[in-house]
């Protein structure tokens, strides 16, 4: 019979978190028309690049499609229906490690109507 050796667990040094947390300004832009959306994103990117900010994006997200079916007639002809849809186009821009000047310039930015913006610090 072979002799069994007891294995002692190897003690390892704890991993050091050498990677620093980088702040990101995540801008999510939504609009019904893609041309208006692209123009407003171009305006945001030009403003950020004017103050030498690092930009990741724009990243296109899937288009959200809402479909509605409506009866054409209220009483007779129940089989006659109309279908409508609304498309919501979305994009994300990340500004890596933004300065105070970049944030101030983005808050003073005027964008066209119909464009919704969500800003988060990540």
N, C-alpha and C positions, 0 to 999 in steps of 0.2 A: 504494500500500500504506500502511495506517495505521500510525502508530508505536505500538509496544506499550510500556506503562508497567509497570514492576515494582511489584507491590504488596507493601508491607512489612506484616508482621503487626502488628495493633494490640495494644499491651501494655495489659493491664488490671490494676488493683489486685486482689490476692487478696481473696476474700470473707471478711468477718469473721463469726465465729460469735457473733452478739450474743444468740442465744437460749441461755439458761442451761438446763442439764440439771435437770429437776425430778424429785425422787425420788418414786416411787409404791410403795405397798404393795399388791400385787395378791393378793387373797384369792380362791381358787377353792374353792367349796363343792359337795360332792356328797352325794346321799342317794337312797335307793330310794323314799321317799315324798315327794311334792311339798309336802304340808302341813307336815311336819316341817322340810323345807328352807326354806320360806318363813318359818316361825316363827324359825328360827335366824338367817336373814338379817336379819330385823327386829330381833333382839336385837343383832347385830353393828352394824347401822346406828345403833341407839339409843345404843349405847356410844360409837361414833365421834362422833356429833353432840353428845353430852354434853360432849366436850372440844373443840368447835368445829373439827372436821376437815372438809375438803372431800371430798365423796364423789361418785364417778361410778359409777352402777349402781343396782341389780343388773342385770346383763346376762344374759339367759337364753341358754344354749348349747343346741345340739341334744341331744335325749334319746338316750342310747345304749341300744339294744335288743339284748339277747342272747337268741336263741331256741334252744331245745333240743327235740329230738324223741326220744322214748323208746318202745321196744316195750312194749305192755301185758302181753304174755305172753312167757315166756322160751322156750318150746319150740314150741307150736302157735300158730296164729292170728298169723302174722307180719305180716299186713296191718293188724292193730289197733295203732294207735299213739296216744300222747298227746303233746301239744305244750305246752311251758311257755316262759315268757319272763320275763326280768328287765329292768326299766327303771331306768336310772340317770339321774336329773335333775341338771343342773349349772347353776350360776350363778357369775358373776364380779363382784366388787366392787373398785373401785380407790379407795384413799385417797390423795389427792394431798398431797404434802409433809407426812407424818405427824410429829407431835412425839413425844417420849419418853413422855409421859403416855398418849397414845393407844395406843402399842405395848404399854405395860405393862398397860393396862386390857384390851386384847384378849387378852393372854396369860393373864390371870387369869379370863377368861370361861369359864363352864361351859356346854357345849351338850349337847343330848340325844344319846343313843346312836344310832348309825346314820348320823351325819353326819361326813363326812370333810372336813378342811380342809387346803389347801396354801397356804402363804404365801410370797411371793417379793418381793424388793425389785427394782424395775425402774428 
